[in-house]
Amino acid sequence: MCCCFLDKRDIDYHYRHMSFRYHALGGINDETLRHVYLNSLPTELQGELQRLIELSGRSLRDISLGKIHMFTHTALDKLCATQKVFAKMIREGRKYDRYCKFPPTYHLKCNSMEH
């Protein structure tokens, strides 16, 4: 079962159904079922989820399904914030053109140190 949309309600719905299956299969101590849950999430979120799990300093063996779900919401919030920043840059892109232009031949001048 894979989520079709990146919407919090869809992810919550997906979590409820997967959590029911997870507990029905006795997945409390089963790391492979946590991997199945991660792989069932949208691919746009999976990279950020892996990064958040690594930053927490815990392995997938130690993290509960509920904690993974909270990380999913954090990853989705970050993805939405990033999208808003890029949308604003595209909308207001012309405003910063004069600040972002470099000379056509940009040379780095360094003094050589002679011993």
C-alpha positions as CSV (number, residue, x, y, z in Angstrom):
1,M,0.0,0.0,0.0
2,C,1.6,3.3,-1.1
3,C,0.4,6.8,-0.4
4,C,-0.6,8.6,-3.6
5,F,-0.4,12.2,-2.3
6,L,1.9,14.2,-0.1
7,D,-0.9,15.3,2.3
8,K,-0.8,14.9,6.1
9,R,-4.3,13.4,6.1
10,D,-3.2,10.7,3.5
11,I,-0.1,9.9,5.5
12,D,-2.1,9.7,8.7
13,Y,-4.6,7.4,7.0
14,H,-1.7,5.3,5.6
15,Y,-0.2,5.1,9.1
16,R,-3.4,3.9,10.8
17,H,-3.8,1.1,8.2
18,M,-0.2,0.1,8.3
19,S,0.0,0.3,12.1
20,F,-3.0,-2.1,12.3
21,R,-1.2,-4.6,10.0
22,Y,2.1,-4.0,11.7
23,H,0.6,-5.0,15.1
24,A,-1.4,-7.9,13.7
25,L,1.8,-9.4,12.3
26,G,3.5,-9.0,15.7
27,G,5.9,-6.3,14.4
28,I,6.8,-4.8,17.7
29,N,10.3,-6.2,17.6
30,D,10.5,-6.8,13.9
31,E,12.9,-4.5,12.1
32,T,12.0,-5.8,8.7
33,L,8.4,-4.6,9.1
34,R,9.7,-1.1,9.9
35,H,11.6,-1.2,6.6
36,V,8.4,-2.3,4.8
37,Y,6.6,0.7,6.3
38,L,9.4,3.1,5.3
39,N,9.4,1.7,1.7
40,S,5.6,2.1,1.5
41,L,5.9,5.9,2.0
42,P,6.4,8.2,-1.0
43,T,9.9,8.3,-2.4
44,E,10.0,12.0,-2.0
45,L,10.1,11.6,1.8
46,Q,12.3,8.5,2.1
47,G,15.7,10.3,1.8
48,E,14.8,12.9,4.4
49,L,13.4,10.2,6.7
50,Q,16.6,8.2,6.5
51,R,18.5,11.4,7.4
52,L,16.3,12.2,10.3
53,I,16.7,8.7,11.7
54,E,20.5,9.0,11.4
55,L,20.4,12.4,13.1
56,S,18.4,11.0,16.0
57,G,21.4,8.8,16.8
58,R,19.2,5.7,16.9
59,S,19.0,2.7,14.6
60,L,15.8,1.5,12.9
61,R,15.8,-1.3,15.4
62,D,15.3,1.1,18.3
63,I,12.7,3.4,16.8
64,S,9.0,2.7,17.1
65,L,6.6,3.0,14.3
66,G,5.0,6.0,15.9
67,K,8.4,7.8,16.0
68,I,8.9,7.0,12.3
69,H,5.4,8.5,11.7
70,M,6.4,11.7,13.6
71,F,9.6,11.8,11.5
72,T,7.4,11.5,8.4
73,H,5.5,14.6,9.4
74,T,8.8,16.5,10.0
75,A,10.1,15.5,6.6
76,L,6.9,16.5,5.0
77,D,7.0,19.9,6.7
78,K,10.5,20.4,5.6
79,L,9.6,19.4,2.0
80,C,6.7,21.9,1.9
81,A,8.9,24.7,3.4
82,T,11.6,24.1,0.8
83,Q,8.9,24.1,-2.0
84,K,7.6,27.4,-0.7
85,V,11.1,29.0,-0.7
86,F,11.7,27.9,-4.3
87,A,8.3,29.1,-5.4
88,K,9.0,32.5,-3.9
89,M,12.4,32.6,-5.6
90,I,10.8,31.8,-8.9
91,R,8.1,34.5,-8.4
92,E,10.5,37.2,-7.2
93,G,13.5,36.1,-9.3
94,R,13.9,39.2,-11.3
95,K,14.1,41.3,-8.2
96,Y,17.6,40.0,-7.3
97,D,19.1,39.8,-10.8
98,R,21.3,42.8,-10.3
99,Y,22.8,41.3,-7.2
100,C,23.5,37.9,-8.6
101,K,25.5,38.9,-11.8
102,F,29.2,38.1,-11.9
103,P,31.6,39.5,-14.3
104,P,32.0,37.2,-17.4
105,T,35.6,36.6,-16.5
106,Y,35.8,36.1,-12.8
107,H,39.4,35.6,-11.8
108,L,40.7,34.9,-8.3
109,K,43.8,36.9,-7.5
110,C,46.1,35.4,-5.0
111,N,49.4,36.6,-3.7
112,S,52.1,33.9,-3.8
113,M,54.0,33.5,-0.7
114,E,57.7,33.2,-1.2
115,H,59.9,31.8,1.4
